Amino acid sequence: MQQNTSTPTASTGGKVTTKVKLIRAAERLFAENGLGAVSVRDITRAAGARNESALHYHFGSKEALIRAVFADRIKDIDGKRLTLLAGLDQDGSSGDITRLMEATMAPMFEACLDEGGRLYATFLMQIAADPRFDVDRLMEDLAPDGVREVQQRLRAELPQMPEQTLITRLRRLPAISISLMADHAREVAGGTAPSLEWAIAEAGASLAAFLTGEPGRS
């Protein structure tokens, strides 16, 4: 059976497609139960699909579906991040690493205001903890424009940082960002979250300190 590889949006012509239903069902189940505890049957049943072959038709494998869930919301987040980066250029603050990190985190935190975004944050934590997946590589593959732009700007602003230190910190940045997003999602869900503006500013300052701190000594 030929695999359908078209990229879904939230809906097509006002009708939610089977492919989108599978993505949404998988996102919730993975977030609530973990990647390894969810079967193909669980996902197809939750999506209301007629049989298990629907998942294989649309995605080819469970692992490919996991990548599709990852990509589904990250594209919107990445697009908003690029808009914020352009704003930094316009107001002359493009060289401020704290502001750059605020622009990186703002779309992720804003996504947590919606239940689907909070589920996505929990799903991302599952991805980050699973040795089968490299979050840094997934970000580069599935949200390349914003991630590449942020990395290029950080490199330009940290020319004195030892190369190995910079490589290590840039590699760790996606996982730390996901952890911050998931923590904010938990606070929002529990009704204990600070203001969005403060949360973004604090995350930006924290990440800037991580990136600019003194290199470790061997």
C-alpha positions as CSV (number, residue, x, y, z in Angstrom):
1,M,0.0,0.0,0.0
2,Q,1.4,3.4,-1.0
3,Q,2.2,5.7,2.0
4,N,0.5,9.1,2.0
5,T,3.2,11.6,2.8
6,S,1.3,14.9,2.5
7,T,1.7,17.3,5.5
8,P,-1.5,17.8,7.5
9,T,-2.8,21.0,9.0
10,A,-5.3,21.2,11.8
11,S,-8.1,20.8,9.3
12,T,-8.6,20.5,5.6
13,G,-11.6,22.3,4.0
14,G,-13.2,22.4,7.5
15,K,-13.1,18.7,7.8
16,V,-10.6,17.1,10.2
17,T,-8.8,14.3,8.3
18,T,-7.9,10.9,9.6
19,K,-4.3,11.8,9.4
20,V,-4.8,14.8,11.7
21,K,-7.0,12.7,14.1
22,L,-4.1,10.2,14.3
23,I,-1.7,13.0,15.1
24,R,-3.9,14.5,17.8
25,A,-4.7,11.1,19.4
26,A,-1.1,10.1,19.4
27,E,0.0,13.4,20.9
28,R,-2.4,13.0,23.8
29,L,-1.6,9.3,24.4
30,F,2.1,9.8,24.2
31,A,1.9,12.8,26.6
32,E,-0.2,10.9,29.1
33,N,1.4,7.5,29.0
34,G,4.9,7.8,27.4
35,L,6.1,6.8,24.0
36,G,6.8,3.1,24.8
37,A,3.5,2.5,26.6
38,V,1.3,3.3,23.6
39,S,0.5,0.8,20.9
40,V,-0.6,1.3,17.3
41,R,-4.0,-0.2,18.3
42,D,-4.3,2.4,21.1
43,I,-3.7,5.3,18.7
44,T,-6.0,4.1,15.9
45,R,-8.8,3.4,18.4
46,A,-8.5,6.8,20.0
47,A,-8.5,8.4,16.6
48,G,-11.7,6.6,15.6
49,A,-9.9,4.9,12.7
50,R,-11.5,1.7,11.3
51,N,-8.4,-0.4,11.5
52,E,-4.7,-0.3,12.4
53,S,-3.6,-0.1,8.8
54,A,-4.7,3.6,8.8
55,L,-1.6,4.5,10.8
56,H,0.7,2.6,8.4
57,Y,-1.0,4.1,5.4
58,H,-0.5,7.7,6.5
59,F,2.8,7.4,8.3
60,G,4.5,4.1,7.6
61,S,5.5,3.3,11.2
62,K,4.9,4.4,14.8
63,E,8.3,6.1,14.8
64,A,7.4,8.1,11.7
65,L,4.1,9.1,13.5
66,I,6.1,10.3,16.5
67,R,8.1,12.6,14.1
68,A,4.9,13.8,12.6
69,V,3.5,14.7,16.1
70,F,6.8,16.6,16.8
71,A,6.6,18.5,13.5
72,D,2.9,19.3,13.7
73,R,3.1,22.2,16.2
74,I,6.8,23.0,16.0
75,K,6.3,24.6,12.5
76,D,3.9,27.2,13.9
77,I,6.2,27.8,16.9
78,D,9.2,28.2,14.6
79,G,7.3,30.6,12.3
80,K,6.4,32.9,15.2
81,R,10.0,32.7,16.4
82,L,11.2,34.0,13.1
83,T,8.8,36.9,13.3
84,L,10.1,37.8,16.7
85,L,13.7,37.6,15.5
86,A,12.8,40.0,12.7
87,G,11.4,42.3,15.3
88,L,14.7,42.3,17.2
89,D,16.4,43.5,14.0
90,Q,14.0,46.3,13.7
91,D,14.4,47.6,17.2
92,G,18.2,47.3,17.2
93,S,18.4,44.6,19.9
94,S,19.5,41.7,17.7
95,G,22.8,41.5,19.5
96,D,21.3,41.0,23.0
97,I,21.5,37.3,23.9
98,T,18.8,37.7,26.6
99,R,16.4,39.2,24.1
100,L,17.3,36.5,21.6
101,M,16.5,33.8,24.1
102,E,13.2,35.5,25.0
103,A,12.3,35.4,21.3
104,T,13.2,31.7,21.3
105,M,11.0,30.8,24.3
106,A,8.1,33.2,23.8
107,P,6.2,31.0,21.2
108,M,6.8,27.9,23.3
109,F,5.3,29.5,26.4
110,E,2.5,31.0,24.5
111,A,1.6,27.6,23.1
112,C,1.1,26.4,26.7
113,L,-2.0,28.7,27.1
114,D,-3.9,26.1,25.1
115,E,-4.5,22.6,26.3
116,G,-3.1,21.1,23.1
117,G,0.0,23.1,23.5
118,R,0.4,21.8,27.1
119,L,0.0,18.3,25.9
120,Y,2.6,19.0,23.2
121,A,5.0,20.3,25.9
122,T,4.6,17.0,27.8
123,F,5.1,15.0,24.6
124,L,8.3,16.9,23.9
125,M,9.6,15.9,27.4
126,Q,8.9,12.3,26.4
127,I,10.9,12.8,23.2
128,A,13.8,14.4,25.1
129,A,14.0,11.4,27.5
130,D,13.9,8.7,24.8
131,P,17.3,7.6,23.6
132,R,15.9,6.7,20.2
133,F,15.4,10.4,19.4
134,D,17.9,13.2,19.1
135,V,16.0,16.4,20.0
136,D,18.7,18.6,18.5
137,R,18.6,16.8,15.2
138,L,14.8,16.8,15.2
139,M,14.8,20.5,15.6
140,E,17.2,21.0,12.8
141,D,15.3,18.6,10.5
142,L,11.7,19.7,11.3
143,A,12.0,23.4,12.3
144,P,15.2,24.3,10.4
145,D,14.7,28.0,9.7
146,G,14.2,29.4,13.2
147,V,16.6,27.0,14.8
148,R,19.4,27.7,12.3
149,E,18.8,31.4,12.6
150,V,19.1,31.3,16.4
151,Q,22.3,29.2,16.3
152,Q,23.9,31.6,13.7
153,R,23.1,34.6,15.8
154,L,24.4,33.0,19.0
155,R,27.6,32.1,17.2
156,A,28.0,35.7,16.0
157,E,27.5,37.0,19.5
158,L,29.8,34.5,21.2
159,P,33.0,34.6,19.1
160,Q,35.3,34.2,22.2
161,M,33.6,31.1,23.5
162,P,35.8,27.9,23.0
163,E,34.4,26.0,20.1
164,Q,33.8,22.7,22.0
165,T,32.0,24.6,24.8
166,L,29.8,26.4,22.2
167,I,29.0,23.2,20.4
168,T,28.0,21.5,23.6
169,R,25.8,24.4,24.8
170,L,24.0,24.7,21.5
171,R,23.4,21.0,21.5
172,R,21.9,21.1,24.9
173,L,19.8,24.2,24.3
174,P,16.8,22.5,22.7
175,A,16.4,20.0,25.6
176,I,16.7,22.8,28.2
177,S,14.1,24.8,26.3
178,I,11.7,21.9,26.2
179,S,12.2,21.4,30.0
180,L,11.4,25.1,30.6
181,M,8.3,24.8,28.3
182,A,7.0,21.7,30.1
183,D,7.5,23.3,33.5
184,H,5.6,26.4,32.4
185,A,2.8,24.1,31.0
186,R,2.5,22.4,34.4
187,E,2.2,25.8,36.1
188,V,-0.4,26.9,33.7
189,A,-2.4,23.7,34.1
190,G,-2.2,24.0,37.9
191,G,-3.2,27.6,38.0
192,T,0.1,28.7,39.5
193,A,1.9,30.2,36.5
194,P,3.4,33.7,36.8
195,S,2.5,36.3,34.2
196,L,3.5,35.3,30.7
197,E,5.7,38.3,30.3
198,W,7.6,37.5,33.5
199,A,7.9,33.8,32.6
200,I,9.4,34.7,29.2
201,A,11.8,37.2,30.6
202,E,13.0,34.8,33.3
203,A,13.5,32.0,30.8
204,G,15.4,34.4,28.5
205,A,17.7,35.5,31.3
206,S,18.3,31.9,32.5
207,L,19.2,30.7,29.0
208,A,21.5,33.7,28.4
209,A,23.3,32.9,31.6
210,F,23.7,29.3,30.6
211,L,25.1,30.3,27.2
212,T,27.4,33.0,28.3
213,G,28.8,31.5,31.5
214,E,32.5,30.8,32.0
215,P,33.6,27.6,30.2
216,G,34.3,24.6,32.3
217,R,37.9,23.8,33.2
218,S,39.5,20.4,32.4
